[in-house]
Amino acid sequence: MATNNPYTSYVPYQVVETDQTNIRAILLRYARNWPWFLVSVAFALGAAYVYLLYQQPIYRVQASLLIKDEKKGVDTGELMKQLDIFGQQKLVDNEIEILKSYTLMNKIVGDLNLDVKYFEPSNFGKREVYGNVPIKMIVEQPKPELYKEKLEISFRKTTRYV
């Protein structure tokens, strides 16, 4: 007695052969063009070198601070206060506010002369120079009116400035 149950019927299994990829043939196809690969890599490296040669340098600065607590000894009454996480956070927050203070930032800008920019001509326009400058501009009493206009000094002779 044969049943026509689709779950028990037998479906013949058929194996389909696929083309095996021949790695050697693929490599030979690309190996014929190896001079073009070499030229394109050399061109890309040359372009990267020229780009980095004329690109304005960008600096990243990272610093770590060690914040010391003035208290040296620990007594039992202070032990619970020192375990207070928020108390230590207040100390760190205070130090961060000191670092963000206007007077400290103003002193840094003044000491490093960051309010004056120096440029030198290059093949692709003007390039900003820092540190190695032929002259140094010192502003005695900075006023906002001084920064509205650009002052340009150009060298005409080696001994005279205009």
N, C-alpha and C positions, 0 to 999 in steps of 0.2 A: 504494500500500500504506500504510494508515494504522496507526499504532501507538498503543497505549493507554498510553503512558508518561506518568505524571502530571507529570513535570518539564517536558515539552514542550507540554502542553496549554495552551490559551489560556483565561484567566478574564477575562470582560468587566469593565472598570473602570467603576464607577458613582460619580458625583459626588453627594454629598448636600449640599444647601444648608442652611446653618445660619442661624439668625436673627442678624442683625447687631445688636450691642448699640448702642443709641442713647444716646450719652453725654449728649446734651442732655436726654433724657427722665429719665435717672437724676438729673442735677443739678437738674432742675425738681422732682422728687419730694422731694429733700432741701431745696431752697430754700424750699419752703412752710413748713418748720419752723425757719427761721433765728432767729426770736425765742427759741425754746427753747434753741438752741445758744448764743446770746448770754447768756441768763440762766444757763445751766449753767456757762459759762466764768467769768462774773462771780462766781457763788457759789463756785466752786472757788478763784479767786484770793482772795476774801475769807476763806474758811476757811483757806487757807495763810497769809495775813497774821496772822490771829488765833492760829494755831498757833505761828508763829515769834515772835509777841509774848510769849507766855506760856511758851515752851519754855525750859528751863534751858540756858544757853549751854555748849557743849562746845568746848574749845580744842585745837588740834593744834600741837605745837611741833616744829620741825625745826632741827637745828644741824649745823654742820660744824666739824671740828677739824683743825688743822694741827699735826702732830707733827714737831718739829724735832729733828734729830740734833745732838748737841753737837760732833761732829767736823767741823772746817772744811776741812782739807786732805786730799788723797788722795795716798798714795804707792803705788808699784807693789806693795808687799807687801800693802797693805790693799785693793788693787783686787779681788782674788778674794774677800775677805771681804765686800766691799760688794755683789758680785754674788750673794751668798748670799741667797736669797729668805726663808729661814727666820729669818735674823738680823733682818731688817726686821720680820717678823711678830712676833717676840718683843718688839720695841720697841712695836709697836701693842698687843699683848696686855697689856703692862705698863701702858700708859696707860689701857686699858679697865678694868683692875683698880683703878687709882687712882680712876677715875670711879665705880666701883661700890662703893667702900669705905664702910664704915659711918660713919666719922667725917665724911666729906664729905657724905653724905646727911643725917646728923644736923645738920650745920651749915646745910645748905640749908633743912631743915624749920624750924629755929630762926630763921634770918634772915628767911624769908618768912612766918613764923607760920602754917605749914600745918597744925599740929596743933590749931588752934582753928577751928571753923566758925561763921560768922555767918549768921543767917537773918532775913529780914524778911517780914512778912505780905503776901500778894498776893491777888488775886481768886480764884486757884485753889490755895489752900494756902500753904505757906511756900516762899520762894525763897532760895537761897543767895546771899550777897553776898560779894564779895572786893574788898579794896582800899578801897572807899568806905564805911567803917563809922563809926558815931558814937562808938564806944568801942573801945579796944584792950586785949585781955587779954594780960598778960605773965606767964608762968609762970617764976618764978625758978629753982626746982630741980624739974624735972618728975619725978614719981613715978607708977608705974602705978596707984596708988590714986586719983589725981586724975581719971583718965579713965574710971573705972567709972560715975560718976554724971554726969547732965546738969545743967548750970547754966543756968538761964533767967533773963534779966534783961529786964524789961519797963519801958517808959517810961510813967509815970503823969502826970507834969508835965514841962514843958520844962526845969526846973532840978534835978529830983530823980530819982534812980534807985532802983529797988527790986530 
